[in-house]
Amino acid sequence: PFGHSHFAPTAALAEGLRAGRAAVLSAYFPKQGWQNHQAHERNGLVCAIARCMAVIEPGARGGSLSTGVKALQRGIAVGVYGETEGATQLEAGGAFRLPNAPEDAGKRFAEEWKQARSVEAPQGQLFR
C-alpha cells in the first residue's frame, strides 16, 4: 500500500508489464510511502476488482485471512493453500483447497477462475 514511485517489480512481473499481460494498480499518490493502516484499504481494493483469488498460508488472524473472508462474503471464489488455522477457517467458509503441487494448483485455480462470475456491487459497497 504505497505509491508507484516506491514499487520495484520482479523480473517476471516486469516482463508481464512489457507484454501487456499485467498491470500495477495503486490507490495512493506516486510518492506516498508505506503506512500500516493502508494494508486493509489495499485489500479492500483487491476484493473490489477480483473475480477469483488465492490466499497462501493465511494465519489465524491478520490481513490475508480478513481479505479471504471479505472476498467470500462478496461471493468471490477463494482458493486456499497451506495447512494453517487460517486456511482451515477459509475452507470452512467456502474456499476451495489448492493442491500442493504448483502445476496442479495453477490448473485448479484456472478452472475456478473460468467458472467465477463477476461480482456486481454498488460503488459505496466496494471497499467495505
C-alpha positions in Angstrom: 0.0 0.0 0.0 2.2 2.7 -1.3 2.6 4.8 -4.4 4.1 3.7 -7.7 7.4 5.5 -7.1 8.2 3.0 -4.3 7.4 0.0 -6.3 10.0 -2.3 -7.9 8.5 -5.2 -10.0 10.1 -8.6 -10.0 11.6 -9.8 -13.3 8.6 -11.9 -14.1 6.2 -9.0 -13.4 8.3 -6.6 -15.4 8.1 -8.9 -18.4 4.3 -9.2 -18.0 4.0 -5.4 -17.8 6.1 -5.0 -21.0 4.0 -7.7 -22.8 0.7 -6.1 -21.7 -0.3 -9.2 -19.6 0.0 -7.4 -16.2 -0.9 -4.1 -14.6 0.1 -2.3 -11.4 -2.6 -0.5 -9.5 -2.3 1.8 -6.6 -4.9 4.0 -4.9 -2.2 6.2 -3.5 -0.2 9.2 -4.8 3.0 8.1 -6.6 5.4 9.3 -3.9 3.3 8.2 -0.9 5.2 5.8 1.4 4.1 2.8 3.4 1.6 3.3 6.2 0.3 0.2 8.0 -3.4 1.2 8.0 -3.3 1.3 4.2 -2.9 -2.5 4.0 -6.6 -3.0 4.8 -7.5 -0.4 2.3 -5.4 -2.1 -0.3 -7.0 -5.5 0.5 -10.4 -3.8 0.0 -9.3 -2.7 -3.4 -8.2 -6.2 -4.3 -11.7 -7.5 -3.2 -13.3 -4.8 -5.3 -11.7 -5.9 -8.5 -11.2 -9.6 -8.0 -13.0 -12.3 -9.8 -11.2 -15.1 -8.0 -8.3 -15.0 -5.5 -5.7 -17.3 -3.9 -4.8 -16.9 -0.3 -1.5 -18.6 0.6 -0.9 -19.8 4.1 -3.1 -17.4 6.0 -2.6 -17.0 9.7 -5.2 -17.5 12.3 -5.8 -13.7 12.1 -4.4 -10.9 10.0 -4.7 -9.3 6.6 -4.6 -12.5 4.4 -7.4 -14.1 6.4 -9.5 -11.0 6.6 -9.1 -10.4 2.8 -10.2 -14.0 2.1 -13.2 -13.7 4.4 -14.2 -10.4 2.8 -13.9 -12.0 -0.7 -16.0 -15.0 0.3 -18.6 -12.6 1.8 -18.8 -10.8 -1.6 -19.2 -14.1 -3.4 -15.7 -14.2 -4.9 -14.2 -17.6 -5.4 -11.2 -18.1 -3.0 -8.6 -20.8 -3.3 -6.6 -21.5 -0.2 -3.2 -23.1 0.1 -1.4 -24.3 3.3 -2.0 -26.2 6.4 -2.7 -23.3 8.7 -5.6 -22.4 11.0 -6.5 -19.5 8.7 -6.6 -21.9 5.7 -8.9 -24.2 7.7 -11.2 -21.2 8.6 -11.4 -20.1 4.9 -12.1 -23.6 3.7 -14.9 -23.9 6.3 -16.3 -20.6 5.0 -16.4 -21.9 1.4 -12.9 -21.5 0.0 -11.7 -24.3 -2.3 -8.4 -26.1 -1.5 -5.5 -25.6 -3.8 -3.3 -28.8 -4.4 0.2 -28.9 -3.1 1.9 -29.3 -6.5 2.3 -25.9 -8.1 1.3 -27.1 -11.6 -1.8 -28.7 -10.2 -2.7 -25.6 -8.1 -2.3 -23.5 -11.2 -4.6 -25.7 -13.2 -7.2 -25.8 -10.4 -7.1 -22.0 -10.0 -7.5 -21.5 -13.7 -10.6 -23.8 -13.7 -12.2 -21.9 -10.8 -11.4 -18.5 -12.5 -13.1 -19.6 -15.7 -16.2 -20.5 -13.8 -16.2 -17.5 -11.5 -18.6 -14.7 -12.1 -18.0 -11.0 -11.9 -19.5 -9.6 -8.7 -21.6 -6.5 -9.0 -21.9 -4.1 -6.1 -23.0 -0.5 -5.7 -19.8 1.7 -5.6 -20.3 2.5 -2.0 -20.0 -1.1 -1.0 -16.8 -1.9 -2.9 -14.3 -1.1 -0.2 -16.1 -2.4 2.9 
